[in-house]
């Protein structure tokens, strides 16, 4: 078994850093090598050399060939090196490793950035403005690449190469024959299938009906009904023998050639499970090639950081928010008591849960880090600092989106200089915080290039976009626009990109994206409100929005404080010194747990976004005078609760005596004292008959008619 660790970018980690260099490096210790790719880039060296916002620059013509020593020399200086080329990334890694080995150093600080397909290969920088924007764009891309990233924690997955092939015809046997010399193969055929027996087989063959499957790469389980083994005496047709048995098979890998419904939701995202179209030889061949390399030890990022303490899923079996569970395409998120449980081995890193989470309990990447927003901030700040105008941010993923932009640059006119690409693991991780921060950092428009395999996750993104549009419109930002491109043809994508209207940049915020998701959103919202064309105190929002207020019906509310215990965000608060219920609107995520928990149904949710000065202050929803014990004078409940209790129990037989009714007006301690000091015996049972035994009757001491009793 060999050890195999896929590169982080192949697993979807949103990072330009080779192995996760996490320490911030001063600008004067950063060095970027810019290659003109043998003069094919539209590169103004003098203008870029005079740009601001990043480290030192050195220019090369062929960094991967004649100028390779320039990279070696740069690494030897000990500077934090960024290479403006991604095509020859493996070669640059090799040079880096050689230098580190010779110097006996241990550093992970080789960054790469694509300024060729994303900027330099363009035919749209003809005028002065275009050239200025192009230089500013290159500067911004370099500055963003120099932002240090946080490597996510990794999970280890093991595969011994145990493969089950599911099929219903000869294609399953053919696939098994091709893989048997590399993998530990088992074939499971559907009952009554017409398969020609092999003259010699080196792998077991069974028949049975697959009823379900579970698990993940390296630990799958297949549930089988009516399983029987192949008969070695089969002649013209494969026969099966033995009593049918129900059971389960365990394996590392599954090749599903049945041509039926997939065994898992979002099967293309389930590592180790391949279900190509059996009628497509090319698709089956690709699957076989993938399977051959899927043995050994693998590392997979833990894409999602989860904070159970602020999760709004449920309290005391009452469900509030279930957005992560409902929107996870792979089923990696399941309810778990008052919170949820994430299976990192099933999670495909689409980020839909983080996008939809109202509290930030589900966070994409390392906890409380916002690497993509930090890079966005550096990109837009540097672009504006160097004279860039009318910025449009283009979000795309590392797979389909990156390939589409490469095609547009190679065979089309390339990206316009004012279109600033931002690469994410998946665009489905885009949430309201990202959309608000994009506008707050100065980009009036953003575009999202959707990937075909993320169709399901785009539903969440569409909801976030609708919410962001409501906020922009409410503040008067008529020029702010968000466009989703769901085309698959590069020419159609290019048309959509070129057709987007360019608008003047917005006033750019300077805040550092730090803290939880709610903190980032509030920082962005405060900036947008401060600079809004039409600032308002509140914006009404649709149901389900993560902002809003709660009102209490004081006639119904008994100040039992059940809502306070149920609130996951601390929006509902009590007062330890008085019967008082307060509410902090800025902390409310509108999960509804308070209203669902309230036994009196006294709470009502009202989604809105408030910019009032007191939005962060505790506002009193209900308060009462305390009810004092008639014996010791201690406050132990509220007036309404005591009055309601007395009213409801006054007609009960147990409280017919005024003394008993008065105990309801006492605290717990005084109530017990009063009962113990009363002349009444609360345990009195009346006259207790004397015990009689059989011996008493036989001795003639008593008769059946005798009625002697003792008390």
SEGU-159563 format. One record per residue (C-alpha): residue number from 0; residue in three letters; x, y, z. Coordinates in steps of 0.05 Angstrom, whole numbers, plus 5000, padded with zeros to 4 digits. Example, Ala and Ser with C-alpha at 12.3 -4.5 7.8 and 13.67 -1.06 7.14 Angstrom:
<rs>
> num,residu,xx,yy,zz
> 0,ALA,5246,4910,5156
> 1,SER,5273,4979,5143
</rs>
This chain:
<rs>
> num,residu,xx,yy,zz
> 0,UNK,5000,5000,5000
> 1,UNK,5029,5066,4979
> 2,UNK,5018,5134,5011
> 3,UNK,4982,5184,4968
> 4,UNK,4965,5255,4990
> 5,UNK,4927,5296,4937
> 6,UNK,4946,5369,4931
> 7,UNK,4901,5416,4969
> 8,UNK,4876,5453,4908
> 9,UNK,4854,5387,4876
> 10,UNK,4810,5375,4937
> 11,UNK,4778,5443,4933
> 12,UNK,4815,5482,4986
> 13,UNK,4807,5555,4971
> 14,UNK,4880,5572,4978
> 15,UNK,4937,5595,4935
> 16,UNK,4987,5573,4988
> 17,UNK,5023,5508,4974
> 18,UNK,5018,5478,5043
> 19,UNK,4983,5529,5086
> 20,UNK,5032,5583,5108
> 21,UNK,4993,5619,5162
> 22,UNK,5037,5675,5189
> 23,UNK,5028,5744,5162
> 24,UNK,5090,5769,5126
> 25,UNK,5109,5844,5123
> 26,UNK,5104,5874,5053
> 27,UNK,5179,5888,5049
> 28,UNK,5192,5814,5057
> 29,UNK,5148,5794,4999
> 30,UNK,5172,5784,4928
> 31,UNK,5132,5770,4865
> 32,UNK,5161,5743,4801
> 33,UNK,5120,5766,4741
> 34,UNK,5130,5727,4677
> 35,UNK,5107,5756,4610
> 36,UNK,5100,5685,4583
> 37,UNK,5148,5699,4526
> 38,UNK,5117,5767,4513
> 39,UNK,5045,5742,4502
> 40,UNK,5016,5782,4560
> 41,UNK,4988,5852,4552
> 42,UNK,5036,5875,4606
> 43,UNK,5057,5947,4621
> 44,UNK,5120,5933,4661
> 45,UNK,5133,6005,4680
> 46,UNK,5062,6017,4704
> 47,UNK,5060,5952,4743
> 48,UNK,5128,5966,4774
> 49,UNK,5102,6032,4799
> 50,UNK,5038,6002,4828
> 51,UNK,5024,6000,4902
> 52,UNK,4994,5950,4951
> 53,UNK,5041,5891,4947
> 54,UNK,5114,5870,4954
> 55,UNK,5173,5878,4908
> 56,UNK,5168,5857,4835
> 57,UNK,5217,5823,4788
> 58,UNK,5201,5810,4715
> 59,UNK,5219,5750,4673
> 60,UNK,5204,5728,4602
> 61,UNK,5206,5653,4611
> 62,UNK,5207,5636,4685
> 63,UNK,5194,5562,4672
> 64,UNK,5251,5557,4621
> 65,UNK,5309,5606,4611
> 66,UNK,5295,5648,4673
> 67,UNK,5285,5589,4721
> 68,UNK,5347,5610,4760
> 69,UNK,5311,5675,4778
> 70,UNK,5261,5634,4819
> 71,UNK,5316,5595,4852
> 72,UNK,5352,5659,4871
> 73,UNK,5288,5690,4898
> 74,UNK,5274,5630,4942
> 75,UNK,5345,5632,4969
> 76,UNK,5335,5703,4994
> 77,UNK,5285,5678,5045
> 78,UNK,5231,5724,5020
> 79,UNK,5158,5703,5016
> 80,UNK,5156,5688,4942
> 81,UNK,5095,5692,4896
> 82,UNK,5099,5668,4825
> 83,UNK,5052,5700,4774
> 84,UNK,5041,5635,4736
> 85,UNK,5000,5573,4751
> 86,UNK,5012,5531,4689
> 87,UNK,5081,5509,4712
> 88,UNK,5062,5503,4786
> 89,UNK,5090,5432,4792
> 90,UNK,5157,5455,4765
> 91,UNK,5159,5514,4813
> 92,UNK,5143,5466,4870
> 93,UNK,5201,5422,4849
> 94,UNK,5249,5481,4848
> 95,UNK,5224,5503,4916
> 96,UNK,5235,5434,4945
> 97,UNK,5305,5430,4916
> 98,UNK,5325,5497,4947
> 99,UNK,5295,5479,5014
> 100,UNK,5331,5412,5015
> 101,UNK,5398,5444,4998
> 102,UNK,5388,5497,5051
> 103,UNK,5362,5446,5102
> 104,UNK,5304,5494,5113
> 105,UNK,5232,5479,5129
> 106,UNK,5187,5532,5100
> 107,UNK,5121,5530,5062
> 108,UNK,5115,5597,5029
> 109,UNK,5110,5589,4953
> 110,UNK,5047,5625,4928
> 111,UNK,5022,5624,4857
> 112,UNK,4973,5671,4821
> 113,UNK,4944,5669,4751
> 114,UNK,4951,5736,4716
> 115,UNK,4955,5706,4647
> 116,UNK,4885,5677,4633
> 117,UNK,4853,5722,4685
> 118,UNK,4884,5788,4661
> 119,UNK,4942,5789,4611
> 120,UNK,4910,5748,4556
> 121,UNK,4858,5799,4536
> 122,UNK,4840,5839,4474
> 123,UNK,4799,5890,4512
> 124,UNK,4852,5937,4538
> 125,UNK,4858,5983,4478
> 126,UNK,4844,6051,4508
> 127,UNK,4877,6088,4565
> 128,UNK,4824,6069,4615
> 129,UNK,4829,5996,4596
> 130,UNK,4904,5996,4604
> 131,UNK,4899,6030,4672
> 132,UNK,4847,5980,4694
> 133,UNK,4889,5922,4669
> 134,UNK,4950,5944,4708
> 135,UNK,4907,5957,4770
> 136,UNK,4876,5888,4761
> 137,UNK,4943,5853,4758
> 138,UNK,4966,5891,4819
> 139,UNK,4902,5870,4855
> 140,UNK,4910,5797,4837
> 141,UNK,4982,5797,4862
> 142,UNK,4962,5832,4927
> 143,UNK,4906,5780,4937
> 144,UNK,4955,5723,4925
> 145,UNK,5001,5751,4978
> 146,UNK,4947,5747,5031
> 147,UNK,4965,5688,5075
> 148,UNK,4916,5631,5081
> 149,UNK,4896,5583,5136
> 150,UNK,4902,5510,5121
> 151,UNK,4841,5470,5143
> 152,UNK,4847,5410,5189
> 153,UNK,4855,5345,5150
> 154,UNK,4821,5277,5157
> 155,UNK,4856,5213,5137
> 156,UNK,4820,5162,5094
> 157,UNK,4847,5092,5080
> 158,UNK,4831,5047,5021
> 159,UNK,4857,4976,5014
> 160,UNK,4828,4971,4944
> 161,UNK,4768,4928,4962
> 162,UNK,4721,4941,4904
> 163,UNK,4649,4917,4893
> 164,UNK,4623,4921,4822
> 165,UNK,4548,4923,4816
> 166,UNK,4518,4904,4749
> 167,UNK,4466,4866,4709
> 168,UNK,4503,4844,4647
> 169,UNK,4571,4825,4618
> 170,UNK,4598,4896,4627
> 171,UNK,4607,4883,4701
> 172,UNK,4647,4820,4687
> 173,UNK,4690,4857,4636
> 174,UNK,4704,4913,4684
> 175,UNK,4723,4862,4738
> 176,UNK,4771,4827,4691
> 177,UNK,4807,4893,4677
> 178,UNK,4813,4912,4750
> 179,UNK,4825,4846,4784
> 180,UNK,4900,4850,4777
> 181,UNK,4902,4917,4813
> 182,UNK,4844,4914,4862
> 183,UNK,4809,4864,4907
> 184,UNK,4746,4855,4865
> 185,UNK,4678,4826,4882
> 186,UNK,4621,4825,4831
> 187,UNK,4548,4829,4850
> 188,UNK,4498,4816,4794
> 189,UNK,4423,4828,4796
> 190,UNK,4381,4764,4799
> 191,UNK,4361,4731,4733
> 192,UNK,4413,4769,4693
> 193,UNK,4439,4737,4629
> 194,UNK,4515,4732,4637
> 195,UNK,4562,4685,4602
> 196,UNK,4607,4647,4651
> 197,UNK,4682,4658,4648
> 198,UNK,4727,4598,4637
> 199,UNK,4768,4623,4695
> 200,UNK,4754,4676,4748
> 201,UNK,4800,4704,4801
> 202,UNK,4746,4741,4839
> 203,UNK,4681,4721,4873
> 204,UNK,4615,4731,4837
> 205,UNK,4547,4735,4871
> 206,UNK,4475,4752,4854
> 207,UNK,4429,4792,4897
> 208,UNK,4386,4854,4902
> 209,UNK,4418,4917,4929
> 210,UNK,4369,4949,4979
> 211,UNK,4413,5007,5002
> 212,UNK,4482,5031,5017
> 213,UNK,4517,5075,5069
> 214,UNK,4586,5098,5088
> 215,UNK,4641,5134,5051
> 216,UNK,4705,5123,5013
> 217,UNK,4744,5069,5050
> 218,UNK,4685,5047,5092
> 219,UNK,4624,5031,5049
> 220,UNK,4569,4982,5067
> 221,UNK,4521,4952,5016
> 222,UNK,4456,4921,5040
> 223,UNK,4438,4859,4999
> 224,UNK,4375,4816,4996
> 225,UNK,4374,4744,4970
> 226,UNK,4449,4737,4960
> 227,UNK,4475,4673,4927
> 228,UNK,4543,4651,4901
> 229,UNK,4558,4634,4828
> 230,UNK,4558,4560,4812
> 231,UNK,4626,4537,4784
> 232,UNK,4589,4486,4741
> 233,UNK,4553,4540,4701
> 234,UNK,4558,4525,4626
> 235,UNK,4522,4570,4576
> 236,UNK,4493,4618,4627
> 237,UNK,4519,4638,4695
> 238,UNK,4478,4602,4748
> 239,UNK,4476,4613,4823
> 240,UNK,4471,4563,4879
> 241,UNK,4456,4559,4953
> 242,UNK,4400,4587,4997
> 243,UNK,4387,4661,4987
> 244,UNK,4413,4701,5046
> 245,UNK,4404,4773,5068
> 246,UNK,4465,4811,5092
> 247,UNK,4514,4866,5078
> 248,UNK,4580,4873,5043
> 249,UNK,4636,4920,5064
> 250,UNK,4685,4952,5016
> 251,UNK,4728,5012,5002
> 252,UNK,4702,5028,4932
> 253,UNK,4638,5017,4892
> 254,UNK,4631,5015,4816
> 255,UNK,4557,5017,4800
> 256,UNK,4542,4993,4729
> 257,UNK,4469,4975,4740
> 258,UNK,4444,5036,4703
> 259,UNK,4392,5047,4758
> 260,UNK,4382,5102,4809
> 261,UNK,4445,5120,4847
> 262,UNK,4455,5091,4916
> 263,UNK,4473,5159,4946
> 264,UNK,4446,5230,4939
> 265,UNK,4491,5274,4896
> 266,UNK,4530,5213,4873
> 267,UNK,4582,5255,4836
> 268,UNK,4603,5284,4903
> 269,UNK,4611,5217,4940
> 270,UNK,4685,5199,4938
> 271,UNK,4697,5126,4922
> 272,UNK,4628,5115,4890
> 273,UNK,4627,5116,4814
> 274,UNK,4564,5104,4774
> 275,UNK,4580,5119,4701
> 276,UNK,4530,5108,4646
> 277,UNK,4539,5034,4627
> 278,UNK,4521,5052,4555
> 279,UNK,4580,5101,4550
> 280,UNK,4647,5064,4540
> 281,UNK,4684,5130,4551
> 282,UNK,4651,5143,4618
> 283,UNK,4663,5072,4641
> 284,UNK,4735,5076,4619
> 285,UNK,4746,5140,4658
> 286,UNK,4716,5107,4719
> 287,UNK,4764,5048,4713
> 288,UNK,4824,5094,4708
> 289,UNK,4802,5131,4771
> 290,UNK,4792,5067,4810
> 291,UNK,4862,5041,4796
> 292,UNK,4893,5100,4834
> 293,UNK,4845,5098,4893
> 294,UNK,4885,5055,4939
> 295,UNK,4929,5078,4996
> 296,UNK,4924,5134,5046
> 297,UNK,4888,5198,5029
> 298,UNK,4880,5265,5063
> 299,UNK,4815,5303,5057
> 300,UNK,4802,5373,5086
> 301,UNK,4750,5382,5140
> 302,UNK,4714,5435,5100
> 303,UNK,4666,5458,5153
> 304,UNK,4681,5484,5223
> 305,UNK,4621,5476,5268
> 306,UNK,4605,5512,5333
> 307,UNK,4550,5475,5370
> 308,UNK,4543,5530,5422
> 309,UNK,4510,5579,5373
> 310,UNK,4473,5528,5330
> 311,UNK,4399,5545,5324
> 312,UNK,4377,5476,5302
> 313,UNK,4335,5457,5362
> 314,UNK,4325,5461,5437
> 315,UNK,4291,5407,5478
> 316,UNK,4269,5370,5415
> 317,UNK,4236,5433,5387
> 318,UNK,4265,5446,5318
> 319,UNK,4281,5517,5299
> 320,UNK,4330,5522,5241
> 321,UNK,4344,5463,5195
> 322,UNK,4375,5499,5136
> 323,UNK,4440,5459,5137
> 324,UNK,4405,5392,5142
> 325,UNK,4355,5410,5087
> 326,UNK,4407,5438,5038
> 327,UNK,4464,5389,5045
> 328,UNK,4466,5352,4978
> 329,UNK,4505,5292,5003
> 330,UNK,4470,5280,5069
> 331,UNK,4533,5296,5109
> 332,UNK,4493,5337,5160
> 333,UNK,4444,5302,5205
> 334,UNK,4406,5323,5268
> 335,UNK,4442,5307,5333
> 336,UNK,4404,5328,5395
> 337,UNK,4401,5403,5402
> 338,UNK,4452,5410,5346
> 339,UNK,4474,5374,5283
> 340,UNK,4530,5327,5266
> 341,UNK,4577,5335,5206
> 342,UNK,4608,5275,5173
> 343,UNK,4674,5302,5144
> 344,UNK,4684,5238,5103
> 345,UNK,4617,5249,5066
> 346,UNK,4621,5325,5062
> 347,UNK,4639,5347,4991
> 348,UNK,4657,5418,5010
> 349,UNK,4602,5453,4971
> 350,UNK,4590,5501,5029
> 351,UNK,4514,5505,5023
> 352,UNK,4507,5495,5098
> 353,UNK,4554,5553,5113
> 354,UNK,4518,5597,5062
> 355,UNK,4450,5583,5093
> 356,UNK,4470,5584,5166
> 357,UNK,4442,5646,5200
> 358,UNK,4487,5645,5261
> 359,UNK,4553,5625,5232
> 360,UNK,4554,5559,5270
> 361,UNK,4572,5526,5204
> 362,UNK,4634,5562,5178
> 363,UNK,4671,5546,5114
> 364,UNK,4745,5534,5128
> 365,UNK,4783,5541,5193
> 366,UNK,4741,5569,5250
> 367,UNK,4728,5644,5247
> 368,UNK,4774,5656,5188
> 369,UNK,4751,5691,5125
> 370,UNK,4807,5680,5076
> 371,UNK,4766,5692,5013
> 372,UNK,4741,5759,5042
> 373,UNK,4811,5779,5061
> 374,UNK,4834,5765,4990
> 375,UNK,4773,5802,4963
> 376,UNK,4790,5862,5006
> 377,UNK,4862,5863,4982
> 378,UNK,4840,5855,4910
> 379,UNK,4791,5913,4910
> 380,UNK,4833,5958,4954
> 381,UNK,4895,5950,4909
> 382,UNK,4853,5956,4846
> 383,UNK,4825,6023,4869
> 384,UNK,4891,6047,4897
> 385,UNK,4922,6040,4828
> 386,UNK,4868,6077,4790
> 387,UNK,4821,6020,4772
> 388,UNK,4750,6041,4755
> 389,UNK,4682,6007,4751
> 390,UNK,4701,5941,4784
> 391,UNK,4659,5879,4773
> 392,UNK,4675,5819,4817
> 393,UNK,4668,5751,4783
> 394,UNK,4662,5691,4830
> 395,UNK,4678,5623,4799
> 396,UNK,4699,5555,4824
> 397,UNK,4765,5518,4817
> 398,UNK,4737,5467,4767
> 399,UNK,4686,5485,4715
> 400,UNK,4693,5560,4725
> 401,UNK,4769,5562,4720
> 402,UNK,4767,5519,4657
> 403,UNK,4714,5564,4625
> 404,UNK,4756,5627,4637
> 405,UNK,4817,5591,4609
> 406,UNK,4778,5576,4545
> 407,UNK,4754,5648,4539
> 408,UNK,4825,5674,4547
> 409,UNK,4854,5625,4496
> 410,UNK,4801,5626,4442
> 411,UNK,4763,5690,4456
> 412,UNK,4777,5762,4476
> 413,UNK,4792,5745,4548
> 414,UNK,4764,5780,4608
> 415,UNK,4753,5855,4608
> 416,UNK,4804,5892,4650
> 417,UNK,4752,5915,4700
> 418,UNK,4725,5844,4713
> 419,UNK,4761,5818,4775
> 420,UNK,4758,5742,4783
> 421,UNK,4756,5711,4852
> 422,UNK,4765,5636,4855
> 423,UNK,4728,5595,4908
> 424,UNK,4726,5522,4922
> 425,UNK,4652,5523,4903
> 426,UNK,4609,5583,4888
> 427,UNK,4555,5551,4930
> 428,UNK,4593,5574,4992
> 429,UNK,4573,5646,4976
> 430,UNK,4528,5673,5030
> 431,UNK,4498,5739,5050
> 432,UNK,4563,5759,5085
> 433,UNK,4602,5751,5020
> 434,UNK,4551,5790,4978
> 435,UNK,4548,5847,5028
> 436,UNK,4623,5850,5036
> 437,UNK,4632,5853,4960
> 438,UNK,4591,5917,4957
> 439,UNK,4622,5945,5021
> 440,UNK,4692,5936,4994
> 441,UNK,4674,5979,4933
> 442,UNK,4646,5933,4878
> 443,UNK,4576,5955,4857
> 444,UNK,4566,5892,4816
> 445,UNK,4585,5819,4822
> 446,UNK,4574,5759,4778
> 447,UNK,4571,5687,4798
> 448,UNK,4590,5633,4748
> 449,UNK,4551,5572,4768
> 450,UNK,4579,5502,4756
> 451,UNK,4535,5446,4727
> 452,UNK,4549,5399,4785
> 453,UNK,4528,5452,4837
> 454,UNK,4457,5462,4811
> 455,UNK,4424,5438,4875
> 456,UNK,4467,5483,4918
> 457,UNK,4451,5544,4877
> 458,UNK,4381,5545,4907
> 459,UNK,4413,5569,4972
> 460,UNK,4454,5621,4935
> 461,UNK,4392,5647,4900
> 462,UNK,4359,5657,4967
> 463,UNK,4419,5696,4992
> 464,UNK,4420,5738,4929
> 465,UNK,4346,5755,4936
> 466,UNK,4359,5777,5008
> 467,UNK,4419,5820,4988
> 468,UNK,4378,5853,4933
> 469,UNK,4324,5871,4983
> 470,UNK,4376,5905,5026
> 471,UNK,4409,5942,4968
> 472,UNK,4342,5967,4943
> 473,UNK,4321,5987,5012
> 474,UNK,4383,6031,5019
> 475,UNK,4376,6061,4950
> 476,UNK,4434,6025,4917
> 477,UNK,4401,6021,4848
> 478,UNK,4467,6008,4813
> 479,UNK,4484,5948,4856
> 480,UNK,4472,5884,4817
> 481,UNK,4483,5810,4825
> 482,UNK,4481,5765,4764
> 483,UNK,4483,5690,4761
> 484,UNK,4512,5659,4697
> 485,UNK,4487,5587,4689
> 486,UNK,4513,5576,4618
> 487,UNK,4560,5519,4601
> 488,UNK,4583,5543,4532
> 489,UNK,4646,5587,4540
> 490,UNK,4621,5632,4483
> 491,UNK,4555,5644,4518
> 492,UNK,4592,5656,4584
> 493,UNK,4636,5708,4548
> 494,UNK,4574,5742,4521
> 495,UNK,4544,5747,4590
> 496,UNK,4609,5775,4619
> 497,UNK,4616,5827,4564
> 498,UNK,4543,5847,4570
> 499,UNK,4546,5865,4644
> 500,UNK,4539,5940,4653
> 501,UNK,4597,5975,4687
> 502,UNK,4580,6023,4743
> 503,UNK,4624,6071,4783
> 504,UNK,4656,6040,4845
> 505,UNK,4626,6049,4913
> 506,UNK,4658,6080,4974
> 507,UNK,4704,6025,4998
> 508,UNK,4704,6000,5070
> 509,UNK,4769,5986,5106
> 510,UNK,4746,5937,5160
> 511,UNK,4783,5872,5170
> 512,UNK,4736,5812,5161
> 513,UNK,4744,5780,5229
> 514,UNK,4700,5746,5279
> 515,UNK,4637,5707,5265
> 516,UNK,4592,5713,5205
> 517,UNK,4544,5760,5240
> 518,UNK,4600,5807,5258
> 519,UNK,4624,5811,5185
> 520,UNK,4553,5824,5161
> 521,UNK,4542,5879,5212
> 522,UNK,4607,5913,5193
> 523,UNK,4588,5911,5120
> 524,UNK,4517,5935,5134
> 525,UNK,4540,5993,5177
> 526,UNK,4586,6017,5122
> 527,UNK,4532,6009,5068
> 528,UNK,4481,6046,5111
> 529,UNK,4530,6102,5127
> 530,UNK,4543,6114,5052
> 531,UNK,4473,6096,5027
> 532,UNK,4438,6140,4975
> 533,UNK,4374,6132,5015
> 534,UNK,4390,6113,5087
> 535,UNK,4330,6087,5126
> 536,UNK,4321,6063,5198
> 537,UNK,4293,5995,5179
> 538,UNK,4282,5951,5117
> 539,UNK,4226,5900,5117
> 540,UNK,4251,5831,5097
> 541,UNK,4217,5767,5073
> 542,UNK,4202,5710,5120
> 543,UNK,4263,5667,5135
> 544,UNK,4311,5726,5134
> 545,UNK,4364,5722,5190
> 546,UNK,4347,5792,5217
> 547,UNK,4286,5816,5254
> 548,UNK,4251,5833,5318
> 549,UNK,4209,5795,5368
> 550,UNK,4148,5825,5403
> 551,UNK,4113,5798,5464
> 552,UNK,4039,5799,5481
> 553,UNK,4042,5824,5553
> 554,UNK,3972,5797,5566
> 555,UNK,3995,5726,5552
> 556,UNK,4068,5729,5574
> 557,UNK,4079,5703,5645
> 558,UNK,4154,5716,5645
> 559,UNK,4169,5642,5652
> 560,UNK,4234,5655,5613
> 561,UNK,4228,5592,5572
> 562,UNK,4246,5633,5511
> 563,UNK,4311,5656,5544
> 564,UNK,4334,5585,5554
> 565,UNK,4316,5567,5482
> 566,UNK,4349,5626,5447
> 567,UNK,4415,5603,5416
> 568,UNK,4442,5672,5400
> 569,UNK,4429,5708,5465
> 570,UNK,4377,5754,5435
> 571,UNK,4326,5738,5489
> 572,UNK,4351,5758,5558
> 573,UNK,4326,5758,5629
> 574,UNK,4343,5801,5689
> 575,UNK,4369,5762,5749
> 576,UNK,4346,5818,5796
> 577,UNK,4275,5829,5771
> 578,UNK,4219,5796,5730
> 579,UNK,4240,5826,5664
> 580,UNK,4246,5799,5592
> 581,UNK,4291,5837,5544
> 582,UNK,4309,5830,5471
> 583,UNK,4371,5849,5430
> 584,UNK,4350,5856,5358
> 585,UNK,4421,5855,5329
> 586,UNK,4431,5785,5357
> 587,UNK,4366,5755,5332
> 588,UNK,4370,5705,5274
> 589,UNK,4295,5693,5269
> 590,UNK,4302,5618,5281
> 591,UNK,4235,5617,5316
> 592,UNK,4256,5574,5375
> 593,UNK,4232,5626,5425
> 594,UNK,4162,5629,5395
> 595,UNK,4157,5553,5389
> 596,UNK,4180,5543,5460
> 597,UNK,4134,5595,5492
> 598,UNK,4079,5556,5528
> 599,UNK,4031,5615,5523
> 600,UNK,4043,5632,5449
> 601,UNK,4059,5703,5468
> 602,UNK,4117,5717,5420
> 603,UNK,4114,5740,5348
> 604,UNK,4171,5745,5297
> 605,UNK,4178,5803,5249
> 606,UNK,4235,5798,5198
> 607,UNK,4268,5865,5185
> 608,UNK,4336,5897,5182
> 609,UNK,4342,5954,5232
> 610,UNK,4395,6008,5231
> 611,UNK,4368,6043,5293
> 612,UNK,4418,6068,5344
> 613,UNK,4391,6020,5397
> 614,UNK,4392,5957,5354
> 615,UNK,4449,5930,5396
> 616,UNK,4417,5949,5462
> 617,UNK,4371,5906,5504
> 618,UNK,4299,5928,5496
> 619,UNK,4248,5908,5549
> 620,UNK,4192,5866,5521
> 621,UNK,4155,5853,5586
> 622,UNK,4164,5866,5659
> 623,UNK,4123,5862,5722
> 624,UNK,4125,5878,5796
> 625,UNK,4149,5817,5835
> 626,UNK,4101,5780,5882
> 627,UNK,4128,5777,5953
> 628,UNK,4118,5720,6001
> 629,UNK,4065,5738,6053
> 630,UNK,4107,5705,6107
> 631,UNK,4180,5726,6096
> 632,UNK,4171,5781,6044
> 633,UNK,4218,5750,5993
> 634,UNK,4203,5761,5919
> 635,UNK,4195,5694,5887
> 636,UNK,4149,5701,5826
> 637,UNK,4110,5753,5787
> 638,UNK,4043,5785,5805
> 639,UNK,4008,5755,5744
> 640,UNK,4034,5685,5756
> 641,UNK,4013,5686,5829
> 642,UNK,3945,5715,5814
> 643,UNK,3933,5665,5759
> 644,UNK,3953,5607,5803
> 645,UNK,3908,5629,5860
> 646,UNK,3850,5640,5812
> 647,UNK,3855,5572,5780
> 648,UNK,3864,5532,5845
> 649,UNK,3817,5570,5891
> 650,UNK,3759,5524,5873
> 651,UNK,3799,5460,5883
> 652,UNK,3781,5415,5942
> 653,UNK,3853,5414,5966
> 654,UNK,3852,5489,5975
> 655,UNK,3782,5498,6004
> 656,UNK,3813,5516,6071
> 657,UNK,3837,5589,6070
> 658,UNK,3901,5567,6105
> 659,UNK,3917,5520,6047
> 660,UNK,3901,5574,5996
> 661,UNK,3948,5623,6032
> 662,UNK,4005,5574,6022
> 663,UNK,4002,5591,5948
> 664,UNK,4023,5661,5968
> 665,UNK,4085,5636,6003
> 666,UNK,4155,5619,5977
> 667,UNK,4178,5547,5977
> 668,UNK,4213,5551,6044
> 669,UNK,4155,5585,6081
> 670,UNK,4105,5538,6050
> 671,UNK,4141,5477,6080
> 672,UNK,4148,5511,6148
> 673,UNK,4074,5529,6150
> 674,UNK,4054,5457,6134
> 675,UNK,4099,5428,6188
> 676,UNK,4074,5477,6241
> 677,UNK,4000,5468,6226
> 678,UNK,3955,5429,6274
> 679,UNK,3930,5390,6216
> 680,UNK,3966,5325,6200
> 681,UNK,3974,5323,6125
> 682,UNK,3988,5248,6129
> 683,UNK,3927,5230,6171
> 684,UNK,3889,5169,6146
> 685,UNK,3832,5164,6196
> 686,UNK,3819,5102,6239
> 687,UNK,3868,5046,6225
> 688,UNK,3839,4976,6236
> 689,UNK,3877,4929,6282
> 690,UNK,3914,4875,6245
> 691,UNK,3882,4806,6252
> 692,UNK,3916,4740,6236
> 693,UNK,3892,4669,6225
> 694,UNK,3921,4650,6293
> 695,UNK,3876,4701,6326
> 696,UNK,3814,4669,6296
> 697,UNK,3836,4597,6313
> 698,UNK,3851,4616,6385
> 699,UNK,3780,4645,6392
> 700,UNK,3806,4713,6412
> 701,UNK,3761,4748,6361
> 702,UNK,3702,4732,6317
> 703,UNK,3681,4755,6248
> 704,UNK,3629,4800,6279
> 705,UNK,3678,4832,6326
> 706,UNK,3691,4904,6307
> 707,UNK,3747,4923,6353
> 708,UNK,3790,4976,6322
> 709,UNK,3849,5017,6345
> 710,UNK,3871,5084,6321
</rs>
